């Protein structure tokens, strides 16, 4: 069963990959900060696709979390 907590953990994993690609945090494996805009864009697109494909099927808190994460990462990408 895919519950709220596991969905939040899943989003966290995707967001961590995106943030690391955008240099906002150290890479989880290497511990180094680096900027890889292509990878960052990829992870943002994955989250955007997930938002689109799950529209109307998420708990309101899940939808709010996904929208917030996506918005934050899009702003980081633009900067």
C-alpha positions, 0 to 999 in steps of 0.5 A: 500500500502506497500511503501518505508517508511513503509518497512524501518520502518519494517526493523528498527523494526526487526533490533532493536529486533536483536540489543537488543538481541545482547546487542548492545542497551537497550531492547525497552520494559525493557530498560535493556541491555542483551545478548541473542544470540539465539534470536539475531540469530533468528532475523538475520535469519529472515532478511536473509530470507527476503533478500532472498525472496525479491531479485529482488523485492526491490527498490535498496535503500531498498536492500542496506539498508537490506544488510547493516543492515544484515551485521552489525548485523552479525558482532555484532553476531560474536563479 
